[in-house]
Amino acid sequence: MPDTVDEAAVREALEAAYQRKADVDPSPIELYAYASDLPAGVDAERARSIAKDVIRDPPAAEPAEPAPSAWEQADFGDTNPGVYPSDHRDRASWMVQNGGKMAYAPWSSADEPAPCSEHNTTADKCDCDARWKWGHAPNRRPFEKAKLALDDPRFDGLAFIQTEDDPFVFVDGDDVRDPDTGDVHPAFRAVLEHLGPTYADVSTSGTGVHAYYRGALPGDETAPSWPIDDEPFGANDDLPEIELYSGKHVCIATGEQVSGTPTDARRWNGEVLRPLLEANGELDDETPTTDSGSSSRSSTSGSGSDAMDAFNRLDAREVAEKTIVDEWTGEGGAGDTFLPTWGSSGDGGTANFVDETCWVDTGHNGGRGGPAEMAMIDLGELRNENSEVGCVTGNDFRTAYEHLRDLGFNLPELDSSGSEQKSDYYDARLGEYVDGDPWSDPEAMLAACLLARSEGAVSRDADPPTLALLPIVREYLGTDDVGDETREMAAEVFLNELSAAKHVDGRELDL
């Protein structure tokens, strides 16, 4: 190699090429060809020799630059005027602002019979003006109609009236934004990072930020708040504070969307809520686990009543998201609509909806259920069209319960003392006995269980899966409801009246 060529520069060029092409496992000749920035006049033979050394002792991979988080991409100093959260726009829950943060209904009558808590009567029977009563549902209008009222210069903007029935939480950051620079307090940004991306706007004063989420707060908490600093932030005079509202609240919606944030209200990360509120002294020790369910899995054993209390507090919407929802498609009057995991993109995702207690399929498949049924569908042990509320009981319920714990829902460990052991049927290879899928077809499940029992693969008195009892409930009891009572009756029929010899023809059920 000529003296004029810097060998260190050759090695540097080859190492750079190796870092770009390491995934293709280049040979020395290929590495030489990839090194497009070799010094001029380099001897090819010497360069290939160095390439061998580089491959033999490759340079350490350069750490990849972490992708910016959603809130790192948000520019709180820049806003998009006139952009309101799409989920809220779809609701007829809007009023205008009249005099700062006061909600007002200019389209209503002053003497409407709106409830007046101040005088314990209605506005038509006292001196109060009913147009200021934001708790009076007739005072609210669809977004576009309310927006028309802003042509009147007396009104300052719009207000969304959040109610207890809404699936929303309003996160209000007071004095967290420097109005001069647009900078946001790092502690507030950190809270948003934990909760996840969503639509946000800047307050009317420019000193605050509002984030609009879907979710729920723990137990009876409706408006926790806490300061995030003991000194004012930026050009503000007051201390920065965070407030969370999940119940009734007047949400001052400015439409000054924070640049880089979504245009809709996203579901927040429910797993961080309890530790977040506990860390800021906003969660009493006796406050129940959040209805939105997702918290760290508890390893503490609880009594049956404790476990069922926790289970009954689960929000079916949060369970659905982790089990049967492929994609959320919108919000409907009865609950949130979604495309299920068993659906196709052409379905539109409007037939299935879920509220805080139950999922329902209104389409041709049918099916409905609560958290236990959704958990069993997710496990593949219950077919969606065969699901009914309460059909998962006994050992199946324990299986569903444990699956929900595995998914991260904060449920205490079931006390196993005195409980039934897991049925033999869960360990048997039931699919070998029938042509269909026993874990999705009730008749195939019943046939498989009868055949497995007849061949001694399971004990004679083993408790069958609930799915196997559905045909019995329908045929012998005349109902599709598998509750505690009907399950017990069907189990008696299974144990004492059915046999493979009489009720299975080949590999098919014959009742």
HELIX and SHEET records of a PDB file:
HELIX    1   1 GLU A    7  LYS A   21  1                                  15    
HELIX    2   2 ALA A   22  VAL A   24  5                                   3    
HELIX    3   3 PRO A   28  TYR A   34  1                                   7    
HELIX    4   4 ALA A   44  ARG A   56  1                                  13    
HELIX    5   5 ALA A   70  GLN A   73  1                                   4    
HELIX    6   6 SER A   86  ARG A   89  1                                   4    
HELIX    7   7 ALA A  123  LYS A  125  5                                   3    
HELIX    8   8 ALA A  130  TRP A  132  5                                   3    
HELIX    9   9 ALA A  137  ASN A  139  5                                   3    
HELIX   10  10 PHE A  143  LEU A  148  1                                   6    
HELIX   11  11 ALA A  149  ASP A  151  5                                   3    
HELIX   12  12 PRO A  186  LEU A  195  1                                  10    
HELIX   13  13 GLY A  270  VAL A  272  5                                   3    
HELIX   14  14 LEU A  273  ALA A  279  1                                   7    
HELIX   15  15 GLY A  304  ASN A  312  1                                   9    
HELIX   16  16 ALA A  316  THR A  323  1                                   8    
HELIX   17  17 SER A  345  ASP A  347  5                                   3    
HELIX   18  18 PRO A  371  LEU A  379  1                                   9    
HELIX   19  19 ASN A  384  ASN A  386  5                                   3    
HELIX   20  20 GLY A  394  ASP A  406  1                                  13    
HELIX   21  21 ASP A  424  TYR A  426  5                                   3    
HELIX   22  22 LEU A  430  GLU A  432  5                                   3    
HELIX   23  23 PRO A  442  SER A  454  1                                  13    
HELIX   24  24 THR A  466  LEU A  477  1                                  12    
HELIX   25  25 ASP A  484  ASN A  496  1                                  13    
HELIX   26  26 ALA A  500  HIS A  503  1                                   4    
SHEET    1   A 2 ASP A  75  ASN A  80  0                                        
SHEET    2   A 2 GLN A 257  SER A 259 -1                                        
SHEET    1   B 4 ALA A 103  TYR A 104  0                                        
SHEET    2   B 4 TRP A  94  GLN A  97 -1                                        
SHEET    3   B 4 GLY A 157  GLN A 162 -1                                        
SHEET    4   B 4 HIS A 249  ALA A 253 -1                                        
SHEET    1   C 2 PRO A 115  CYS A 116  0                                        
SHEET    2   C 2 THR A 121  THR A 122 -1                                        
SHEET    1   D 5 TYR A 199  VAL A 202  0                                        
SHEET    2   D 5 VAL A 209  ARG A 214 -1                                        
SHEET    3   D 5 PHE A 168  ASP A 174 -1                                        
SHEET    4   D 5 GLU A 241  TYR A 245 -1                                        
SHEET    5   D 5 SER A 225  PRO A 227 -1                                        
SHEET    1   E 3 TYR A 199  VAL A 202  0                                        
SHEET    2   E 3 VAL A 209  ARG A 214 -1                                        
SHEET    3   E 3 ARG A 266  ARG A 267  1                                        
SHEET    1   F 2 SER A 301  GLY A 302  0                                        
SHEET    2   F 2 GLU A 413  LEU A 414  1                                        
SHEET    1   G 5 VAL A 325  GLU A 331  0                                        
SHEET    2   G 5 ASP A 336  PRO A 340 -1                                        
SHEET    3   G 5 ASN A 352  VAL A 354 -1                                        
SHEET    4   G 5 TRP A 359  ASP A 361 -1                                        
SHEET    5   G 5 ARG A 368  GLY A 369 -1                                        
SHEET    1   H 2 VAL A 504  ASP A 505  0                                        
SHEET    2   H 2 GLU A 508  LEU A 509 -1                                        
END                                                                             
